[in-house]
Amino acid sequence: MQHRRCWVCEVSGSVAVSGGKSTASANTVAPWQRISVVCNKRSLQGGRFLTRKRAGAPFPGEKCRGAFPFREQAPDQPEPVALKYLAKSLGLDSVGFGYLQTTFGVLQLVGGPIFGRFADQFGARAALMLSCSSGSAFFLLASISTSVPLLFLSRLPAVFMHGIPGAQKVITDLTTPSQRAGALGKLGLCFGIGIIVGSALGGVLSTKFGIFVPIYVGLVGSLVSTAIVMVWIPSQAELKSEHPVTQRSPSQSGSVFSLREILRLMKFPGVMEVFIIKVFAGLPIGLFLIMFSIISMDFFGLEAVQSGYLMSYFGVLQMVVQGLVIGRLTSLCTERTLLRLSVFVFAGVGLGMALMRNVLHYCIVAVPLVFAFSTLGTITDSILTKSVPASDTGTMLGICASVQPLTRTVGPAIGGLLYKQFGVSSFGYLQLVVNVGLFVYLLKSNIPLKERKGL
């Protein structure tokens, strides 16, 4: 039987496949691999995947649909859709593309705290200009990549491509602590819209006009963003925070690359506890989302178009929660209450995922899932920035931004093992156990969440 080939790229639920109806996937996921599969019409052998490594596979005229349904699972500066096609056209196989993605993730992981310290020392405007300029360099290098080494070289600017924490730094500078959570939620809404529209636009442009056109559009967009930052963001953002900086913080006098100054923030009351909750409460779901392109085909039996619609559904849910729900909740409830609520809802989501059997069940579970994910991310960012001096908020946001690249780096190995050995329900049970434990801890402990005055 003749099989159609497809290449599935599982980046936070983004699915890209070649034409044809395909539902199979791969049975092994290395920590640095994306997945190449050979598909046929609903052909699964004993529920296991059909795998084949492909070296130098030809570049197909693929259509791409996808979105980043959860802000906390999307990279600070998502790579354009066309780059994976460019990698394939240069003869990079799935293993090599995995190394390329890992390079991007590690650079973002390392660069997050460094970018945050840069923002603290030189201001939000300089940090955003650095991020947008790095994005311009990224797209420029990608546009002239005619070989695999140049393609890897184009990833180097990713170390400073942190648009989300840069914008969050502006928000923390220009809002009072009582307004911060709602403002961060609205900021997440804006980024969510941009990522969803950008993903769809990238797929259309690459299909109709070629793989380099989205890269050129990204280059122009980054240059325009740099100009906007220069014109509209003040060089010294007016601090409206209730805890103005009255003395020079040690963070401002140390080196941008000082690991000791970065780790110093973890010693402030409540910071380590809240950060651990931020990392582990969403980790099982993060593993699930990394494996979602596989799960959507094998477990749910979805085709590419249906997966795209499902991702769009998640994106709309996220925009509603971040734009309309979180701001209202923060005016009615304390952040401690919302933190407990998000962890409790996460536990319920875990139970629902353990019991779900079809895509309809998952669409129902997605409502509390998106609520918990968005609320936890926004509230923990707000709590952590208010738990450190005002002069250290950039570094704290940079540390928070490193959570997602860390998950993307180690997630495929853990997620692949869980899925292969225990099935989809294992993600739900792990989510349930972890969050029940965290909820009990939050009830019994008295984590200090009071705002600290700037030092």
N, C-alpha and C positions, 0 to 999 in steps of 0.2 A: 504493500500500500504506500502511496505517495504521501509524505507528510509535509505540512507547511511549517516553516521555521519561524520562530518568533523569539524576540529578546526581551525579557522582562526586567525592567529597572525598578527596584523597590527602594525608592527614596521617599520615606514618609508617606507611603500610600500612593505615590505617583506611578501610573501604569503606562507603559509604552509597548505596544505589540504590533507586529506586522499584520497585514490583511488576512482575513479568514477567520473562521470560528475555532477557537482553541480554548481548551480548558485544562490542559496538563501543565505540570511544572516540574521543579527539580527536587531531588530528595536530599541533597547535601548543600549546606550553605556555609562556606568558609567565612571567617570574620572579615576577610577583605574581598570577598567575591560578590559580584552580582551574578545573576543566574541566566544561563542559556538553556533553552529547552527545545525539545522537538515535540510538536503538538499534532494531534489529529482530533477528529470529531468525537469529543467526549470519550476518549480512549484512556482509561486508567487501568493499569495492570495490578489488580488486587489492592487498589487504593493507594499504591505507591507511585512515585513519580518516574517519568522517563527522562533520563539525563544524557546529555552529550556535550562534551566540551568542543567548542568551535575555535579554530585558529584561523585568523584572517578571513572571517566570514564576510561575504559581500555586503555592501551597504544597500539596504532596501529602501524603497520609497514608503516609509512608514508614516502612519498618522498617529498623533500622540494626543492623548487626553489625560488630564490629571490635575490634581490640586493638592495643596498642603492643608489638610483639614484642621490641624491643630497647630497653633502658633508655637507652642513649646516643642513641637516635633519638627518644625521647619527650620532649616538653617538660617542664620542671621542674614545671609545674602545667598539665596538659592541659586544654584547653577542653572543656566538656561537649558531648555530642552535640547537645543541643537548640539550641545557639546558632546553628548554621548554618541550622536550620529557622526560628528566629526571624528571622534575617537575610532569608530568603526571604519570610517572611510580611510583612515590612516593605517589600517591593518591591526588595530589593537583588539585582541580577543577579550573574552569575558573576564579572565583572570587579570589581564593587564588593566582593564577598565576598573576592576575592583581595587587594584593598587592606586589608580588615579583618584578614585573616590576617597580612599583611605588617606591619601596625601592631603586632600582638601579638608577632610574632617580633623586630622591631627593639627594642621595649621590653624584651623579655627579654634580648636581646643586650647592650643598654646597661646594663641593671640588674644583670646577674650580678656583675661585678667590684665595683660599688658596694655591692651587698648583702653581698658577702664582706667588704669593708672595714668595713661596719657591724657584722658579726658579730665581727670582730677587736677593734673598739673598744668594743662594748657587750655582748659575750658571746653565746653560742649561744642562750640563753633569749630574750633580747630580739630576736634575729634571727628565731627561729621564730615569736615572737608577731607580729612585723612581717609575716612571710609569711602567717600564717593570717588576720591582720586584713585584709591586702590582698586575700586571697581572699574574705573576707566582703564587703568593699566592692565587689569585682568582681561577685559574684553579686547583691548588692543593686541595684547600678546596672543590671545586665542585667535584673533582674526588673521594673524600672520603665521599661525602654526601650520607648517608644511611637513612636520615630522613629529614622531612621538616624543623625543627629548624636548622640543619646543612646547608641546602640549603640556608636559609636566612642568616646564618652566613657567607657563602661564598661570599655574596654581599658586605661585609664591605670593602674589599680592593678597591672597585670601587671608593671610595672617592678620591683616588690618581691615578686612571687609566685615564690619559689624554695625550695620545700619540701625538695627533694632536697639541695642544698648546705647548707641549714640543719641537716638531720638528720645529714649527713656531718660537719659541724663538731662536733656533739655526740659523734659516734663518735670523731673524732680527739682530742677532749679527754679522753675516758674510756677510751681503749685505749693500750696500749704499741705502739710501732712494729711489733713482731713479730706482734701480733694484728690490726693494722689492716686488712690486705688481706682477711682472712677475715671480719671484722666488716662491712666495706663491701660484700662480696659478699652477706651475709645481709640487709643493709639494702636492696640492690637487689632481692632476692627479695620483701621486704615491699612495696616500691613496685610491683613487677611484678604481684603479686596484686591490689593495690588498683586499678591501672589497668585490668586485664582485667575484674575484677568491675564496676568503675565504668562502663566502656564498655558492657558488656552491660546493666547496670541502667538506664543512661541511655536506651538504645534502647527498653527495655520500658516505662519510665515515660512517655517522650514519646509512644509509640504508644498506650498505654492511657488516659493521663490528661491528655495535652496537653503542649505544649512548655514551659510554665512550671514544671511540677511538678519536673523534674530540677534546674532552677535553684534552686527553693526548698529542695530536698534538699541541694544543694551549699552553700547559705547556712547551713543548720542545721549541716551537717557541719563547715564552716569555723569557726563559732562554738564548737562542741564541741571542735574541735582547739585553738582558742585557750585554752579553759578547761583542757584537759589539759596544755598546755605550762605554763600558769601554776602548776598544782598539782604536776606531776611532774618538770619539768625544773628543777634547782637554779639559782638566780640566778648563782652562781659555780661552774660545773662543776669538780669535783675533777680536777685534771690528774694523770693517771697516766703521762704520757709520760716517756720516758727523757731528754728534753731540755727540762727546765723553763726557764721564762723567768727569767733572772737580772737583766736590765736592761730598761729601757723601750725598746721598739723604735721606730724612726722611724715605722713604720706607725701606732702608737698616738697619736702626737702630730700627724700630718698630718691634712688634711681628708679626710672620707669620699669626696669627689668628686675627690681628687687623682689625676690621670692619671699623674703622675710616680711616685708611690708604688706605683701598680699595676704600671707597667712595670718598676719597680726589681726586682721579684721575678724577672724574666726574666734578670737578670744573675747570679743564683746559679749555681754550677757544676752543669751537667747539666739545668737546668730548661728552657732553650730547646730543647735537643735532644729531650728527652722530650716536650715539648709539641708540637713539630713532628711527631714520630712519631704522637702521639695524634690530631692533626688529619688527617694525610694517609693513615695506614694504613687508616682506615675511611671516607675520603671517597668512593671509588668505590661502596662498598656503600651509603653514605648516599644517593648519587644514585639508585641502583637502587631503594631503598626509597621514596624520594619518588615515583618513577614507577611503583611497584608496582601501584597500583590500575588503571593503564592496561595494564601488562604482564599482569596476571592475567586480564584479559578478552580482550585481543588475542592475546597470545603463547600463554598457557596455555588460553584458552577457558573460563575459570571463570565460573560464575554467582555472584551475591551470596552465597548461602548457602555455597557451596563455598569462596569466599574467606574467609568468616568462620571456617569450620572450619580452614582453613590457618593463619590468624592465631592461632587458639587453640592449634594444634599448636606454633607458634613460641613462644608464651607459656609453654607447659608446658616446652619444652626450656630456655628461659631460666631458669625457676624451678629446674629440676633442676641446671643448671650453677652458678648463683649460690648456691643453697642447699646443695648437696652436694659439688660438684666443686672450686670455687675454694678454699674453706677448707682442704680436704685437700691440694691442690697447694701452697699457700703454706707448709704445714708440712713439705713434702718438698723443695721447690725454692726457689732464690733468686729474687728478683724480676727480676734481670737475665735469668735463664734463662727465666722465664715471659714476659717481654717479647719475647725472641727467638722463643720458641715461638709466641706469638700472632701475630706478624708472619709467621712461616713458614707457619703454618696458613692465614692470610689469603691468602698467595700461592697455596696449593693450592686454596683456595676460588675464587679468581679463575679458575684453570684449569678447575675444574669448572663454573663459571658460563658460561665461554666455550663449553664443549662440550655443555651441557645442551640438551635438545630438548623435554622435556615436564615436567609437574608432578611426576611420580614422581622424575625426576632432581633436581628442585629440593628435594624433601623429603629426599633423601639428602644433598645439598649443605648443607642447612640445619643439619645436626648440627654439622659443623666450623665453619660460619658463626656459629652462636650461641655456640659455645665460644670462638672467637677474639674475637668482638665483646664478650662479657661479660668475658673475661679481660683483654683490652686496656684496656677502660674501668676496671675495678677496679684493676688493677696500676698503670696510669699515675696514677690518682688517689692511690693509696697512695705511689708514688715521689715525686710532686710535693709532696705535703704533708709528706713527710719531708726534702725537699731545701731547704725554707725554714724560717726560725725558727718556733717554735710559735705565736708571736704573729701570724703571717701566714698561718696555714693557711686561715682563712676567705676571705681575698682570693684565695688560690690556687685554692680550690674554686670560687669565683665565676668566675674566669677559665676554669676547666675547663667550668663550666656554660654558658659562652658559645659553646662549640664547636657544639653542636646548633642553637641559633637561627641561627648563621651559616650552617650547612649548609642549613637550611630557607629562608633568605633568598635565597641564590644558587643553590641546588640545582635548582629547577624549570627555570631557563633552561639550565643546563649539561646536566642530565639530559634535558630535552626535545630539545635539539640532538643529543646522542649517540644517543638512541633513534630519532629521525627519520632521521638521516643514516646510521647504522651498525648499528642494530638492537640486540637484547638482548646479543649476544655482546660488544659493545664495552665494556660495564660489566665483564665478566669479564676481558677482556684488559687493560683499564686497571688493574683491581685486581691482576692478576698482575704487571704491569710495575712499578707503584708499590711493591708490597711486596717484590718481589725486590730492588729498589734499596735499600729500607730495611733489609732483612735483611743484605745485603752491608755496608751502612754500620755496622750494629750489630756485625757480626763484626770489622770492621777498626778501628773506633773504640773508645776506652776511655772511655765516658761515665761520669763520676763519679756513682755512685748511693749513695755513702755518706751516712748521715744526718748532718745538720748540727746542732750544738748551738744552742739558742735564744740569741739575742743579747740 
